[in-house]
Amino acid sequence: MYRLLKLLSENDRLTTDELAAMLAVSPEEVAREIAEYEKAGVIKGYNALINWEKADCNRATALIELKVSPKKETGFDEIAHRIMEFEEVESVYLMSGGYDLAVTVNAKSMQDIAMFVVRRLSPLDGVLSTATHFVLTRYKDGGVIFDDGEKNDERRSNLW
């Protein structure tokens, strides 16, 4: 039921009755499919997408590219799993191209992210180099548009 997964990925707050009506099936069938997807690990969790720029808290995000030396026995998996264990790390992806891994990191400030890279990420055995890109504005994330047309240049204008 690809359509069920697509609907859930767009809005995980839809009820089984609403999903059933949209899919022209019974609520019981929707509930059964969702339970099977959760059990099989297809559905891994449910998250709220937060617009941190509008929330009253300090938060910085960076995309960090890593060149790593894979292990003979485990390839990239071992280092990816070590990186995933850091609480600052939101996501880790194996990539094609000039870098091997892409890591999304959140912290209270850009300085905290810089110190995370210098003190915890770069020294890991197998990390050859890093490239850190700080997120200045999220326009769209998780399929949701964050840029609602408001002018929000004040924060960015202080950066340059």
C-alpha positions as CSV (number, residue, x, y, z in Angstrom):
1,M,0.0,0.0,0.0
2,Y,2.4,2.7,-1.3
3,R,-0.4,5.3,-1.0
4,L,-0.8,4.6,2.7
5,L,2.9,5.2,3.3
6,K,2.9,8.3,1.2
7,L,0.0,9.8,3.1
8,L,1.6,8.9,6.5
9,S,4.9,10.5,5.4
10,E,3.0,13.7,4.5
11,N,0.9,13.8,7.7
12,D,1.4,11.2,10.4
13,R,-1.5,12.7,12.4
14,L,-4.2,11.5,10.1
15,T,-6.5,9.0,11.9
16,T,-7.2,5.6,10.6
17,D,-10.7,6.7,9.7
18,E,-9.3,9.6,7.6
19,L,-6.8,7.4,6.0
20,A,-9.4,4.8,5.2
21,A,-11.7,7.4,3.6
22,M,-8.8,8.7,1.5
23,L,-7.8,5.2,0.4
24,A,-11.3,3.8,0.0
25,V,-10.7,0.9,2.3
26,S,-11.9,0.0,5.8
27,P,-10.3,1.5,9.0
28,E,-9.5,-2.0,10.1
29,E,-7.5,-2.6,6.9
30,V,-5.5,0.6,7.5
31,A,-4.8,-0.3,11.1
32,R,-3.7,-3.8,10.1
33,E,-1.4,-2.4,7.4
34,I,0.1,0.2,9.8
35,A,0.8,-2.5,12.4
36,E,2.4,-4.8,9.8
37,Y,4.6,-1.9,8.6
38,E,5.7,-1.0,12.2
39,K,6.4,-4.7,13.0
40,A,8.5,-5.1,9.7
41,G,10.5,-1.9,10.4
42,V,9.1,-0.1,7.4
43,I,7.6,2.5,9.7
44,K,10.4,3.5,12.0
45,G,8.7,6.2,14.0
46,Y,6.6,9.4,14.0
47,N,8.1,12.9,14.3
48,A,6.9,16.4,14.5
49,L,8.7,18.8,12.1
50,I,9.7,21.8,14.2
51,N,10.5,25.2,12.7
52,W,13.3,26.0,15.1
53,E,13.7,29.5,13.7
54,K,10.3,30.4,15.1
55,A,10.8,28.6,18.4
56,D,12.4,30.6,21.2
57,C,15.6,28.5,21.7
58,N,19.1,28.5,20.4
59,R,19.8,25.8,17.8
60,A,22.3,25.4,15.0
61,T,22.4,22.7,12.3
62,A,25.2,21.6,10.1
63,L,25.6,19.2,7.2
64,I,29.0,17.5,7.5
65,E,30.6,15.6,4.7
66,L,33.3,13.0,5.7
67,K,35.9,11.1,3.7
68,V,36.6,7.9,5.5
69,S,38.7,4.8,5.2
70,P,36.4,1.8,5.2
71,K,37.4,-1.4,7.1
72,K,38.0,-4.5,5.1
73,E,35.5,-6.6,7.0
74,T,32.7,-4.1,7.7
75,G,33.2,-1.4,5.0
76,F,31.6,1.9,6.0
77,D,29.2,0.3,8.5
78,E,31.5,0.4,11.6
79,I,32.4,4.1,11.4
80,A,28.8,5.0,10.5
81,H,27.6,3.2,13.6
82,R,30.2,4.9,15.8
83,I,29.1,8.3,14.5
84,M,25.4,7.5,15.0
85,E,26.0,7.1,18.7
86,F,26.8,10.8,19.3
87,E,23.8,12.6,20.7
88,E,24.4,15.6,18.4
89,V,24.0,13.5,15.3
90,E,20.6,13.5,13.7
91,S,21.3,11.5,10.6
92,V,24.1,9.6,8.8
93,Y,24.0,8.7,5.1
94,L,26.4,6.7,2.9
95,M,26.9,8.8,-0.2
96,S,28.3,8.6,-3.7
97,G,30.6,11.3,-5.0
98,G,33.5,13.1,-3.4
99,Y,32.7,12.3,0.2
100,D,31.7,9.0,1.7
101,L,29.3,10.0,4.6
102,A,27.0,12.9,5.1
103,V,26.1,13.7,8.7
104,T,23.5,16.1,10.0
105,V,24.3,17.6,13.4
106,N,22.4,19.8,15.8
107,A,23.8,21.8,18.7
108,K,23.1,25.0,20.6
109,S,25.5,27.1,18.5
110,M,27.8,27.0,15.4
111,Q,30.7,27.1,17.9
112,D,29.4,23.9,19.6
113,I,29.2,22.2,16.2
114,A,32.7,23.3,15.3
115,M,34.0,21.9,18.6
116,F,32.1,18.7,18.0
117,V,33.8,18.3,14.7
118,V,37.3,19.1,16.1
119,R,37.1,17.1,19.3
120,R,34.8,14.2,18.6
121,L,34.3,13.6,14.9
122,S,37.7,14.3,13.2
123,P,39.7,12.3,15.7
124,L,37.7,9.1,15.0
125,D,39.9,6.3,13.5
126,G,39.2,6.1,9.8
127,V,38.0,9.8,9.3
128,L,40.3,11.3,6.7
129,S,38.7,14.7,6.2
130,T,35.6,16.7,6.9
131,A,33.7,19.6,5.3
132,T,31.2,21.4,7.5
133,H,28.3,23.4,6.0
134,F,26.1,25.3,8.4
135,V,22.4,25.5,7.7
136,L,21.3,29.2,7.6
137,T,17.7,28.8,6.6
138,R,15.4,25.8,6.0
139,Y,13.1,26.5,3.2
140,K,11.7,23.0,2.9
141,D,12.3,20.0,5.1
142,G,10.7,16.5,5.2
143,G,8.5,17.6,2.4
144,V,7.1,20.5,4.4
145,I,7.6,24.1,3.3
146,F,9.1,26.2,6.1
147,D,9.5,29.5,4.2
148,D,6.1,31.1,4.5
149,G,7.1,34.2,2.6
150,E,8.0,36.3,5.7
151,K,11.1,38.3,5.6
152,N,13.6,36.7,8.0
153,D,16.8,38.3,6.8
154,E,17.8,39.8,10.2
155,R,19.5,36.6,11.5
156,R,21.3,36.0,8.2
157,S,22.4,39.6,7.7
158,N,24.4,39.3,11.0
159,L,26.4,36.5,9.5
160,W,28.1,38.5,6.7
